[in-house]
């Protein structure tokens, strides 16, 4: 049986070296790389395709890690988190492994024998073969039509989505319902610098519509989705047909750059044509902006508690009465499209849930 290829990703050099010596001393484990930050880990995982990664809780809590996990899902990499708080995942709001089936946590002081046995258990099942092929240039994945998806025709609506912790998987779920000619869509996803472009490529590969990074002055029309993630500027909407993006530098808003609130507030002048959704995430970013949109006539949705990885931003929206309705993740994409298909001359109408 071949040894388990392992990358150890831990900032603390002494801990990293100790674990590499203890775990790597087993004939069942082959330590193929040691890293100290997420960017280096990203490069090593992409190049070496390990069976497993032993990663510190400090790195696993960074927003970039969520993007990295999604990017390497096709490689079937198994993640083992080493942390001083291994048993609080189900309760701690900032834990990335509380509800995740592919993340397992062990104590920093766990003996090497336990780490090796856990790694053997994680890698016991066969890996999925190979890397998923990227679509050919100029092609897009076929749309997956929802059984009750309405005909959008020449809808005058536009779509706004904000997300944070857990947002990568949530966006993949929501956008999978969108057709290739979806209404102009604008998204703010909290993540650290350096991963915005990778996330854009991931979503673009998985969506029928075109996903592109938000750029200053770009105009977004039907079949296009603009994503602001990991940038040092807020995305604001300047109106027009097609709608124009303005990237604005400045201080963080609601604790974030880019900020969901900044995008939502900028869209208030066109609120009667807007359909806005606030997805899973920690904190309150987007709640006040969603309230302003609803008060101005937009259709507004918040993700429900049961399907949120972290029920912070959606909870704040519900407390402010900013969302017309709270929906499970799987229903949000179809609900957005139903709202877009409605006559956009009315205001304050409830969002359909079917």
Secondary structure, 3 states (H helix, E strand, C coil): CCCEEEEEECCCHHHHHHHHHHHHCCCCEEEEEEECCHHHHHHHHHHHCCCEEEEEHHHHCCHHHHHHHHHCHHHCCEEEEEECCCCCCCCCCCCCCCCCCCEEEEECCCCHHHHHHHHHHHCCCCCCCCCCCCCCCCCCCCCCCCCCCCCCCCCCCEEEEEECCCHHHHHHHHHCCCCCCCCCEEEEECCCCCCHHHHHHHHHHHCCCEEEECCCCCEECCCEEEEECCCCCEEEECCCCCEEEEEECCCCECCECCCHHHHHHHCHHHHHHEEEEECCECCCCCHHHHHHHHHCCCEEEEECCCCCCCECHHHHHHHCCCCCEEECHHHHHHHHHHHHHCCCCCCCCCCCCC
